[in-house]
Amino acid sequence: MPTNRNALIRYKTIDTCLQNRQRKWTLEDLIESVSEALYEYEGIDKGISRRSIQADIQMMRSEKLGYEAPIVVIDKKYYTYEDPNFSITKTPLTSADISRMNEALDMLKQFKGFSHFDQLSEVVNKLEEHIYSNKEKRASVIDFEKNENLRGLGYLDTIYQAILQKKTIYINYKSFKARDANQFHFHVWWLKEYKNRWFAVGVKHDKDIITNLALDRILDLQVDTAFPYIENLRYSPELYYYHVIGATVSHNIRNSRVRIQVSNLHAPYVETKPLHHSQQVIERNHKGIIIEIKVQLNFELEREILGFGDGMEVLEPKLLREKIQKRLTIASNQY
């Protein structure tokens, strides 16, 4: 793998260009695209030379990085991939790659026993499974939950880099409720994942209210380096979501004490996988258990409860009980 971050940016940019067969790519076009990428990601304003791009192309063609990219020149002018389906991101792992990944895996495993390793354990499991499935050339024996066809995932890295580099993005966005798309500057403070759906969380340039933007509703976006970035100086994601289930936080709704009767059938599941970190079992009875959580009332909470069907009965607050009752009545009338 490339040892230099700038080199990796250049290779990935060239790869992205050559995958786009809707246009023809001259050497000058590739130089321009690489220069823009280096400026966007690294702030490098110095232009890239023809010799450097030509050397990058030769390196991508070679076996040194394991790419062996089938880059050809058409009409002595236009660069493209001979195989239209080729990408350096699809290159299989080499034995050297697997060796380095094993080293990284061994290092990560040393953190077992520390409290912060809990957040890394799933990453380690995925990495370990990927290494062994490649090394042994066998089918995977672990099937992680994923949604690779979810729209908007291609924006993740751009948004992530914008957060790290404190840059504003200009976004074309269409929510589920809106008739038309809206364009606006947005200052992303963090990324939030909930049930395999990603959200960019931050503020619009003319508002002081934190907003969640679902990545699958983004039509287009670009980094606007000329627009000043509004930095997050007040919130941490951990505290911001402390009293909610999901990604929706209201700034004018107080937390509620929610009590739910859980049936005997579902009680073991709910006890071993709590709805929220505040969950407590306050009573055991012939029906099952009564749990209590302290959270904001939001759509994600309602959806969690409705997902258990007749396995849950909201006891209080009255407002939530009536909402769930109304939803179940409407659902029942549809059958």
Salt bridges, closest charged atoms under 4 A:
GLU28 OE2 - ARG50 NH1 2.33
ASP29 OD2 - ARG23 NH2 3.29
GLU42 OE2 - ARG5 NE 2.41
ASP56 OD2 - ARG10 NE 2.55
ASP97 OD1 - ARG100 NH1 3.53
GLU122 OE2 - LYS126 NZ 3.58
GLU128 OE2 - LYS109 NZ 2.67
GLU129 OE2 - ARG138 NH1 3.63
ASP143 OD1 - LYS146 NZ 2.98
ASP208 OD1 - ARG234 NH2 2.92
ASP216 OD2 - ARG197 NE 2.97
ASP224 OD2 - HIS185 NE2 2.80
GLU231 OE2 - LYS166 NZ 2.75
GLU271 OE1 - ARG284 NH2 2.83
GLU292 OE1 - ARG257 NE 3.93
GLU292 OE1 - ARG259 NE 2.67
GLU302 OE2 - LYS323 NZ 3.71
GLU302 OE1 - ARG327 NE 2.71
GLU304 OE2 - LYS195 NZ 3.06
GLU313 OE2 - ARG321 NH1 3.10
GLU316 OE1 - ARG257 NH2 3.04
GLU322 OE2 - LYS318 NZ 3.96
